Amino acid sequence: MGKIIQIEVPDEINEEKLKIAISQAISGEKMTVEEVRRLLGITSEELTEELEEVNVAELREKEKKRLIG
């Protein structure tokens, strides 16, 4: 059983598409920023902050080290 996390998103974001994007992101599957934007229907003009690609495996390892000490 996994953890249940609740988040609040704007009404214009499709809940199912967001679930897919989050599932792909936490699975370790690489997604480009453009793929995430397309999946969620977000245009560059709608962003207040630019997104960047992150290596999930490296981020997990970094966070494990940070949390363990």
C-alpha positions as CSV (number, residue, x, y, z in Angstrom):
1,M,0.0,0.0,0.0
2,G,1.3,3.4,-0.9
3,K,0.9,6.8,0.7
4,I,-2.1,9.0,0.1
5,I,-1.3,12.6,-0.7
6,Q,-3.8,15.3,-1.3
7,I,-3.0,18.4,-3.4
8,E,-5.0,21.3,-4.6
9,V,-4.8,22.3,-8.2
10,P,-6.6,24.9,-10.3
11,D,-9.9,23.8,-11.8
12,E,-8.5,24.0,-15.4
13,I,-6.1,21.1,-14.7
14,N,-7.5,17.7,-15.7
15,E,-7.3,15.4,-12.6
16,E,-6.7,12.2,-14.7
17,K,-3.9,13.8,-16.7
18,L,-2.3,15.0,-13.5
19,K,-2.5,11.5,-12.0
20,I,-0.8,10.1,-15.2
21,A,2.0,12.8,-15.1
22,I,2.7,12.2,-11.4
23,S,2.7,8.4,-11.8
24,Q,5.2,8.6,-14.7
25,A,7.3,11.0,-12.7
26,I,7.6,8.8,-9.6
27,S,8.1,5.6,-11.7
28,G,11.5,6.9,-12.7
29,E,10.4,7.2,-16.3
30,K,12.0,10.2,-17.9
31,M,9.7,12.9,-19.2
32,T,10.7,16.2,-20.8
33,V,9.2,19.4,-19.7
34,E,7.4,19.7,-23.0
35,E,5.8,16.2,-22.4
36,V,4.5,17.3,-19.0
37,R,3.2,20.6,-20.4
38,R,1.5,18.8,-23.3
39,L,0.0,16.2,-21.0
40,L,-1.4,18.8,-18.6
41,G,-2.4,21.2,-21.4
42,I,-0.1,24.0,-20.1
43,T,1.4,26.5,-22.5
44,S,4.7,28.4,-21.8
45,E,2.7,31.6,-21.5
46,E,0.7,30.2,-18.6
47,L,3.8,29.4,-16.5
48,T,5.0,31.8,-13.9
49,E,8.2,29.8,-13.5
50,E,10.1,27.7,-16.0
51,L,10.3,24.0,-15.4
52,E,13.5,22.0,-15.8
53,E,14.2,18.3,-16.3
54,V,15.2,16.4,-13.2
55,N,16.8,12.9,-12.9
56,V,14.4,11.3,-10.5
57,A,16.8,8.5,-9.4
58,E,19.5,11.1,-8.6
59,L,17.0,13.3,-6.7
60,R,15.8,10.3,-4.7
61,E,19.4,9.3,-3.7
62,K,20.2,12.9,-2.8
63,E,17.1,13.2,-0.6
64,K,17.9,9.8,1.1
65,K,21.4,11.1,2.0
66,R,19.9,14.4,3.2
67,L,17.3,12.7,5.4
68,I,19.7,10.0,6.8
69,G,22.3,12.6,7.6
